[in-house]
């Protein structure tokens, strides 16, 4: 439909301005962050881990045409199961030559991928409404983690584990300004940085990445070209499980050390923040990494202000990242979703 | 044009009623079965003195017992001796049913307009605080006794509806005028609601005589009165009058959908936004209006939670709004169906307590069951495939669980 195309083009043109504004805003914020104490910067990186990795995962799913709103649930199950594994194998020990923390990471990712597989089957085989199914994944995880925690620990909160320690890269960590931040940090931060680069490369430089994009924009064309749309979407959703799993498990093992399962759990909407992050970044993995610094920076700023003893209403300040999400969505609301996002695709249809 | 559209919509709705009912029941049964397996398996990881020995493992939990407690415990164990109709467990079940009708209707109204209002929880939290504060302050100037009851309760409910409505209108306006995805904004607004209300509480409204985070109590005559003689009086925190009001509201919303032009336009916007716009419906205003109505219903839920259950607003608000999503999804977003689904989830809430006291199974099981039910209702195709395999039915038109294309959040595109 030519009409539709011209509408698209007009909208795309409109979109570029608010997007530029958003990018500028993030850049300005990063500059401000630069001036903050080193401890704030370190904690910003650590709090960015679940948001950035979940966002990159979400990009793959949504680009392929499956809106995975359940990544919040994936963060919950991966953070929880990673901590449980470390606790059961023995805190601080190693099993079969691999430190238990890394077993936790592995199993955490695996559990997240299993949940993503469940979500993929529900959406791709049984044509479920993606948003509702995603909500269900979140709600099931929200019940499952404290349920299992009560059985294993007699409490909705797990026991404490010893967290990841800093890994210092020699020489590189001496680089002024960025060295101590990027090369003297915890493993999950390295994973996040590597994940962003890998995600960007995979999405924009490989055949698979092109398939993912085509599967979301024009599945029929991809189908005609002889690529199985269903398989591409399965792969993309599972990949979102891998990334979210790395984010959740890394956050649990590196930053939290314990999983609090009451209320919205300790994940507390970070998966949803991740969705806002990739919309802000217009589906660009590196942009999502930078965007996650915005939300994580607000988080650590609030922690820092509280620690400094400022008399601010903590309950309200705690919601600063969430308020920012709304502001961001208002600015990037017109981010164009992939054309076929949310729709089921049946090969050989009409 | 409009008549033709209407008759098509009506026929679609009627054709899929049976379909939806079957799917909802099938989803419920499947969720209960899977939940039972989960309970049984997780029993192997729990520690207990007596359990089922099997294959070297001890299975601590008996799913049959768990479900016996869940479903019959919620009614006060009618199969055991000494049962009376007006028992405490049933009162709790009906109390939850009443509140869930409000939150379920709230979600259903938005759903039918093609909007996913996940924010009923926040609207209920904000509305409840507005109710408590309004009644506490108004009680100082309104005479006590019968007049106080007649003035303060409607005033409190109105305050809750207003505050909830405004809090619902915000994501509606953001959706209509900035295209901000309402699923994300309402989830964020839920978290923000907690921050706002607890800040307001500690700033101004905290009960000075209590160490717990809560407002001062409303006067006793401003609580929803119970019906004398019939029962459920005393300290049961449930009033048949409130249930009657909820049912009346339910019928009112059903009437609104079926018989008014606003309801017609709302439903058309949900099913066919393009057709609605063509028929002269202002899409943006409809979005704001339906979210406002949805928020107001959530706020009324908060008002009744305050005026019927605690007599004050307390910071720890139960997840009535989230359960409203499950209620509405299970009900296929039909207002009358909301009543039945609310009763089921009322049983879940009250039975969850019974599980907690009578068994060692964590009460979070109820949350898992809720999620599973939503999951299965969202995949009607699963049951249709099962159905096609074992029985031959001429499949009705596919029933959408959400009454609209909620997935395409850049609305205009899908129909441009």
Contacts between the chains, C-beta under 8 A, distances in Angstrom:
chain1	res1	chain2	res2	distance
A	3	B	416	7.4
A	4	B	416	5.4
A	7	B	416	5.4
A	67	B	407	6.1
A	69	B	183	6.5
A	122	B	375	6.5
A	122	B	378	7.2
A	122	B	379	5.3
A	122	B	382	7.8
A	125	B	381	8.0
A	125	B	382	7.9
A	126	B	379	3.9
A	126	B	381	4.4
A	126	B	382	4.2
A	126	B	385	7.3
A	127	B	379	7.2
A	127	B	381	4.4
A	128	B	375	7.7
A	128	B	378	4.4
A	128	B	379	3.9
A	128	B	381	7.3
A	128	B	382	7.9
A	129	B	378	5.0
A	129	B	400	7.0
A	129	B	401	5.5
A	129	B	402	5.7
A	129	B	406	6.8
A	129	B	407	6.6
A	130	B	407	5.3
A	131	B	116	6.1
A	131	B	183	6.3
A	131	B	402	7.4
A	131	B	406	5.1
A	131	B	407	5.7
A	132	B	329	6.4
A	132	B	374	6.4
A	132	B	377	7.6
A	132	B	378	3.9
A	132	B	401	5.8
A	132	B	402	6.2
A	132	B	406	7.7
A	133	B	375	6.1
A	133	B	378	4.7
A	133	B	379	6.9
A	135	B	118	7.3
A	135	B	325	6.9
A	135	B	374	6.4
A	136	B	371	5.1
A	136	B	372	7.3
A	136	B	374	4.1
A	136	B	375	3.6
A	136	B	378	6.1
A	137	B	371	7.6
A	137	B	375	7.4
A	138	B	371	7.6
A	139	B	322	7.3
A	139	B	326	7.7
A	139	B	367	6.7
A	139	B	370	6.0
A	139	B	371	3.4
A	139	B	374	6.3
A	140	B	368	5.8
A	140	B	371	3.4
A	140	B	372	6.3
A	140	B	375	6.8
A	141	B	371	7.7
A	142	B	367	6.1
A	142	B	371	7.2
A	143	B	364	4.9
A	143	B	365	7.3
A	143	B	366	7.4
A	143	B	367	2.9
A	143	B	368	3.8
A	143	B	369	7.8
A	143	B	370	7.1
A	143	B	371	5.9
A	144	B	364	7.7
A	144	B	368	5.6
A	146	B	362	7.1
A	146	B	364	4.7
A	146	B	367	7.9
A	147	B	42	7.4
A	147	B	362	4.8
A	147	B	364	3.9
A	147	B	365	6.1
A	147	B	367	7.4
A	147	B	368	6.0
A	148	B	42	7.0
A	148	B	45	7.9
A	150	B	362	3.7
A	150	B	364	6.7
A	151	B	42	5.6
A	151	B	45	5.4
A	151	B	46	4.8
A	151	B	362	6.3
A	152	B	45	6.5
A	156	B	364	7.6
A	264	B	191	7.3
A	268	B	191	7.2
A	269	B	187	6.3
A	269	B	188	7.0
A	269	B	191	5.6
A	272	B	184	5.6
A	272	B	187	5.0
A	272	B	188	6.9
A	275	B	184	5.8
A	276	B	184	5.7
A	276	B	188	7.9
A	279	B	181	7.6
A	313	B	199	4.4
A	313	B	202	7.3
A	313	B	203	7.1
A	315	B	194	7.3
A	315	B	195	4.7
A	315	B	198	4.3
A	315	B	199	5.0
A	315	B	202	7.6
A	316	B	195	4.7
A	316	B	196	6.6
A	316	B	199	4.4
A	317	B	195	8.0
A	318	B	195	5.9
A	319	B	191	5.7
A	319	B	192	4.6
A	319	B	194	7.6
A	319	B	195	3.7
A	319	B	196	7.8
A	322	B	188	4.3
A	322	B	191	4.8
A	322	B	192	5.4
A	323	B	188	7.4
A	323	B	192	6.1
A	325	B	184	6.7
A	325	B	185	7.8
A	325	B	188	4.9
A	326	B	174	6.9
A	326	B	180	6.9
A	326	B	185	5.4
A	326	B	188	5.4
A	326	B	189	7.3
A	326	B	192	7.9
A	329	B	174	7.1
A	329	B	178	7.4
A	329	B	180	3.8
A	329	B	181	6.2
A	329	B	184	6.1
A	329	B	185	6.0
A	330	B	174	6.0
A	330	B	178	4.3
A	330	B	180	5.2
A	331	B	178	7.9
A	333	B	174	7.6
A	333	B	178	4.5
A	333	B	179	3.6
A	333	B	180	4.3
A	333	B	181	7.3
A	334	B	179	5.4
A	334	B	410	7.5
A	336	B	410	6.6
A	336	B	413	7.8
A	337	B	408	7.2
A	337	B	409	6.5
A	337	B	410	5.2
A	337	B	413	7.6
A	339	B	413	7.3
A	341	B	407	6.9
A	341	B	408	7.2
A	342	B	405	7.2
A	342	B	406	7.8
A	342	B	407	2.4
A	342	B	408	5.1
A	342	B	409	7.6
A	343	B	407	6.8
A	343	B	408	7.4
